[in-house]
Amino acid sequence: MTEEQIGKITHFFPHIPAGVIELEKEVKVGDTIHIKGHTTDLTQTVDSMQIDNKPVQAGKKGDDVAIKLKERVRINDEVFKVTQ
């Protein structure tokens, strides 16, 4: 498996829990992402995402997408798309 950096975390909402990713490359619902940081190491499938509180199926370069997460992440954690 290979990983390609697609963005970084810019916000985290612990009460939801969800994170906002500032995208450098496209990501779609169903993709597997890996979030890495000093204390973060989370791999999960993107089940749903939103842009401006509206559900979307994909985000492109320059978008800020919100994704529900299984664990806490931190601002500036790097986000990678995992490919076969």
KAKARA-V56089 format. One record per run of one state. SS is the DSSP state (hx for helix, st for strand, lp for the rest). FROM is the first residue (numbers start at 0). LEN is the number of residues. If there is no record, write none. Layout:
((SS	FROM	LEN) (SS	FROM	LEN))
//
This chain:
((lp	0	1) (st	1	12) (lp	13	4) (st	17	6) (lp	23	3) (st	26	2) (lp	28	3) (st	31	5) (lp	36	4) (st	40	5) (lp	45	3) (st	48	3) (lp	51	2) (st	53	3) (lp	56	1) (st	57	2) (lp	59	4) (st	63	5) (lp	68	9) (st	77	6) (lp	83	1))
//
